[in-house]
Amino acid sequence: MILTTWRATVVLWFGVYHLLMHRLGLWFGGSSPSGPKRLRLFLERIGGSYLKFGQVLSLQPDIVPQNYCEALFDLLDKVPPFPYSEVEKIFQEDHGKRPDEIFDIFDKTPLASASIAQVHRAVLNGRELAVKVRRPNVVRIFGQDIAVLRSVASGVGFLRIKSLRWLGRAVDEFSAWTHEELDFRYEARFMRALLENATDNPTETVPSVIAELSNDRVLVADFLDGPTVLDYIRNLDNPNTELEARLAEIDFDAEVFAENIVDNFVWDAFQHGLFHADLHPANLIILPDNVVGYVDFGITGSLSTYSRRHIVAMTLALTQAEPDELIDHFLRIAVADSDADPALFRRRLRKQMDDWTTWKGDTPTFTMSYSLFMLDFLTLNRQTGVGAMPDALRYLRSVITADGLVARFAPDVNVAADLERLCRRYLEQDMWRRWASMENLGDWTSAAVHLVDAVPRVLENLVDSGDDSGVPDPSPKPVHEPVVRRHQRKAAWYGLLAITSIITAFADSTPFVGMLDLARTATMTAGIGAIMFMVNFFRGFRRQVLRHGPA
């Protein structure tokens, strides 16, 4: 109760200052700070989830004025730290020792400090480590914020305020990811999974976790030595000679690095279904050869196979300006309120895409950023009562963050074009992966074997029956037919089947989606036909050489 009253006092003080002191020019103790700085100070003082809100705003230059973005950048890594005595207290309670008794070297001054934790550099047995320590009382502070938000959402529901009905779902989501982010054991599990997924990716580095020293409020992992993207963004406005020399030494290219961020994010989401969902610039480390190093995995997203396929189809429909396709696939991963209006959603989205797209011949071009489109898209979801399922929603919001980040330091990178390229690449690989699945191979092999076994018998019956009606004679083969002749005839039919199947499979080299089953069946049938041809040919040859009698 005391903490809530204090935060309310902070809000009131800043409100009074802004309305009176700043307007009248009455600032005691020096010159009045600018509006952006006042906003940053306000968010720092009130703390908790409001700091997270300020971090999100700092990455949206298309929505928030540039000077506000620059002021809010300090919320990413320069929030005032908590005292080292609190760090010692946490280690004493959890490990029974002070940090300097556990590590060979432990830097008491934090490298970075944000809304939930601060990070210290340490060395253990020659291994450089990053030690993340959770802020004292942060669980209670966030809990109070969520309780307030739940009360507001309940009031909205009680008063049936239609325009704010989305608030309840937003509070539930905020509560879910806050629970994960405040417990570092979730982050450690995510890091281990993402590290395994990144094993074969040369442009992605995830640090290893030291499990025996980590728990719910302390996380110890390998230290990634390099400047952050936030350092680079700050350097754009205030050049730093030392930083520029370091970036030149590791061959840093902003556009290549930005494309690697997008590639890694989308590929992790589509290929593995697990992705880093908090891509703000303080969490991205610039490593040699434009490799992206990732830290702070408190917010991690996951996608089901079902959601992935429809999100890929949505992305392609968007880049090709096909609103009906986009809507159809979105509705498959959407949840609708009781009074949702899908028809209104369709009409408004078609109009928005017409307004945002220009055509050069048959090629569509967006006239606005991907971030703004997705923000308007999510706003339209709320207005019409049609929203995405939680896993898809987290992905869409992460794309907005990634696009805002790339626009900030590599504005020439076309995120929409990269998304289209990656989606097509995923579809191509997913197609072949599904083809090559053991279950699918088994189904098609069984079907091909039955086909290969049936066709020669039908053709033989047609030839032997001499029936002009085309109906095969079901009567059994005469027992006096020589074995050699029977094997030769089977070999001939299998050979004919193999040749026909090969011609069918390679009649068109373009793998049309609608022809995938036919081409694949023909290829497998040709292979089996060729094998059966060889088997029967050599059986007949062997019988002829050995001069075996009739069956």
BELJOKA-V816501 format. One line per field, one symbol per residue. ss: DSSP state (H for helix, E for strand, C for the rest). phi: phi as a letter, one per 40 degrees, with the letter a starting at -180 (. if undefined). burial: # if it has 24 or more other ideal C-beta (glycine too) atoms within 12 Angstrom, else .. A space follows every 10 residues. Layout:
BEGIN
ss = ???
phi = ???
burial = ???
END
This chain:
BEGIN
ss = CHHHHHHHHH HHHHHHHHHH HHHHCCCCCC CCCCHHHHHH HHHHHHCCHH HHHHHHHHCC CCCCCHHHHH HHCHHHHECC CCCHHHHHHH HHHHHCCCHH HHCCEECCCC CEECCCEEEE EEEECCEEEE EEEECCCHHH HHHHHHHHHH HHHHHHHHHC CHHHCHHHHH HHHHHHHHHH HHCHHHHHHH HHHHHHHCCC CCCEEECCEC HHHCCCCEEE EECCCCCEHH HHHHHHHCCC HHHHHHHHHC CCCHHHHHHH HHHHHHHHHH HHCEEECCCC HHHEEEEHHH EEEECCCCCE EECCHHHHHH HHHHHHHHHC CCHHHHHHHH HCCEEECCCC CHHHHHHHHH HHHHHHEEEE CCEEEECCCH HHHHHHHHHH HHHHCEEECH HHHHHHHHHH HHHHHHHHHC CCCCHHHHHH HHHHHHHHHH HHHHHCCHHH HHHHHHHHHH HHHHHHHHHH HHHHHCCCCC CCCCCCCCCC CCHHHHHHHH HHHHHHHHHH HHHHHCCCCC CCHHHHHHHH HHHHHHHHHH HHHHHHHHHH HHHHHHCCCC C
phi = .ccccccccc dccccccccb ccccgcbcgh ccccddcccc ccccccggcc ccccccccbb ccbbddccdc ccdcccabcd cccccccccc ccccbgacdc ccbcbacccc caabcbabbb cabbfgbcbb bcbcccgccc ccccdccccc cccccccccf cccbcccccc cdcdccccdc ccbccccccc ccccccccdc bcbbbbcccc ccbbacbbbb adcccicccc dccccccbdb cccccccccb fcbdcccccc ccdccccccc cbgbacbbcc cccbbcbdgg cccbbgbcbb bbbcddcdcc cdcccccccc fbcccdcdcc ccbbbbccbc bdccdccccd ccccccbbbb gbbcbcbacc dccccccccc dccbgbbccd cccccccccd ccccccccba cccccccccc cccccccccc ccccdccccc cccccccccc cccccdcccc cccccgcccg cccccccccc cccccccccc cccccccccc cccccbcbcc ccccbccccc cccccccccc cccccccccc ccccccfccc c
burial = ......#... ...#..#... .......... .....#.### ########## ########## ####...### #########. ##...###.# #..##...#. .##..##..# ########## ##.#...### #####..#.. ##.###.##. ..#....... ....###### #.###.##.# ########.# #####.##.. ..######## ..######## ####.##### ######.... ..#...#..# .#.#.##### ########## ########## ########.# ########## ###...#### ########## #.#.###.## ####.....# .#..##.##. .##..##... ...#.#..## ########.# ########## ########## ########## ..#.###### .##..##..# ....#..... ...#...#.. ##..###..# .......... .......... ..######## ########.. #...#..... ......#.## ########## .##..##.## .......... .
END
